[in-house]
Amino acid sequence: MKNINYIINGVLALAVVVLYILHFSVKDEPAGIPGAASSSVGEMNSMPVAYINMDSLLQNYNYSKDLNEIIIRKEENMRANINQQRSALEVEVQDFQRKVNNNAFLSRERAEQEQQRLLKKQDELQNYGDRQTQELLAQHQRLTEQLRDSLISQLKTFNMDKGYRIIFSNTAKDNIILADDSYDITGELIKYLNSRYSPSSAPLK
């Protein structure tokens, strides 16, 4: 029985020594392997991922700029039209007030009729402005979806030769706080998109 205990104790002691040696060997190993750290960096730099700065893309992609110009022109025309109608209504209101002050209406009923007409016209102008604003927002949404669909389609073609497994979208550094510049493909993608974009054949709506 004692012999068995001696053997077990000897094995345990040997195991402790082996673990002790392995512990310090593993801890010191990276310092003795010159290529260990650079190998990890190399593997990280070869990861098949990339990201796009969407702010820069939308500012420099010609298709995006053309769509944005459409919305700007629509809004400017809408504002000019509404302002023109509002100015015309203000002239009518001033004329009505002048007639009231000069007792130009034949009767009180006639003055009230003119007042109701102007109030109705004012409400119609307000409703017209609201409808125009809603239509402009709806068109902006359609053009945004149109741009997104076009971008995704072009990006798939662009990536056929690149082989990225993931492409991130970064806007104002909301999604990617810090990344190596080698993962930023914004400039390359913008050149690719603009080279394939033809304003004459673009489905602008």
Secondary structure, 3 states (H helix, E strand, C coil): CHHHHHHHHHHHHHHHHHHHHHHHHHHHCHHHCCCHHHHHHHHHHCCCEEEEEHHHHHHHCHHHHHHHHHHHHHHHHHHHHHHHHHHHHHHHHHHHHHHHHCCCCCCHHHHHHHHHHHHHHHHHHHHHHHHHHHHHHHHHHHHHHHHHHHHHHHHHHHHHHHCCCEEEEECCCCCCCCCCHHHECHHHHHHHHHHHCCHHHCCCC
